[in-house]
Amino acid sequence: MSIANNNILLGITGGIAAYKTPDLVRKLKAQGANVRVVTTSSAAEFVSPLALQAVSGNPVSSDLLDKDAEAAMGHIELAKWADILLIAPTTANFMAKLALGLADDLLSTLCLATTAPIFIAPAMNQQMWRAAATQHNLHTLLSRQITVLGPAAGEQACGDVGLGRMLEPQEIVELLHNKCESPRPLLHGKKVVLTAGPTREEIDPVRYITNHSSGKMGYALAAAAQQLGAKVCLVSGPTQLTAPQGVELINVQSADQMHQAVMANMAHCDIFVACAAVADYRPINKTPQKIKKKENELTLTFVKNPDILSDVAHLPHPPFTVGFAAETQNVRDYALAKLHAKKLNMIAANDVSDSKIGFNSEQNALNVFWSEGEKVLPVTDKHTLARQLMTLVAEQLTE
Ligand code: C5P
């Protein structure tokens, strides 16, 4: 598919970035696309429908119950006409509507009625982008194969600085062009196995030891790998998260169970990403009865858990193996030492001493090392970071 000669339905929702959309339409048309525009009612406050009609050369629709528009091209017809549905800018509110599957105006109805691939270019205040609800909706949309373009970081209309600016029209057109032109997604036909979340090591029938891992990074990586065309198997310790649709989820509790599940899925595995925070040790024997409160001191004896990542990397025909290193100091040295000691292809290190990123937070930053290079992936939300890391993996895999 290419942009040229394709029918692009451009949805515009009500954000300040909507003022850039006449330029976006012009640039899409310059690539040879046929463009029709649908606005939400609030978008018309930011950009003139007349200007959009003039640049697109087609009438602009916004109302689901507009008799004249329906007579000219009904909403189902419009949904079928589209080869690509691009929504730019996409507000936080519209992302929420899309995630819920609401159909309470023309644009949201079209999103349900079309079989065309949907691309969104979010634009909102940085805090609204970071809000847990928006991030949850983002996760849902990514899991439904909706492609998210941006957002970019920088100064915002409200004076804040951060992630949430709509990409510039030229960048949107280029990304759309690349997505349409690329014959296959980067990980097409690859099998990716990931571990995520904490493990839970039982002490007695009512107690266990675990850690603060939320699983967010691992689940974001699973979604990113799937978006890049891979078949994904996610082996997860206990988390509060929902696996992306289409991802095979294997729930486990302990490191031993995680080890078994991973090894059972190594056949034809191309990439293994160990993102789980696996307990290094487990109580040597789980006591069959609840341990009673008696002495002032209690001693438990622990035994080392299997190192899943190292075991995978030492298989006779290992997949491309990616590990994580959570360090509080000398991040680079420890990460490189681990890369070599565990025979990994790549390691992604984060500084867990920084409380704003890493464990349980929405954001993270990574220093990625492989034998021929290294790259810093600066602080951003975990979904963006996951896409960057999986793209890096795919690039190294094909080299
Ligand atoms: O050696 P360390 O625990 O710091 O290594 C962290 C990396 O190893 C992570 O990728 C983690 O998922 C993986 N790991 C594992 N099995 C273990 C311990 C760690 O797969 N038992």
Residues whose N, C-alpha, C, O or C-beta is under 5 A from the ligand:
A	BS01	C5P	A274 C275 A276 A277 V278 A279 N305 P306 D307 I308 L309 V322 G323 F324 A325
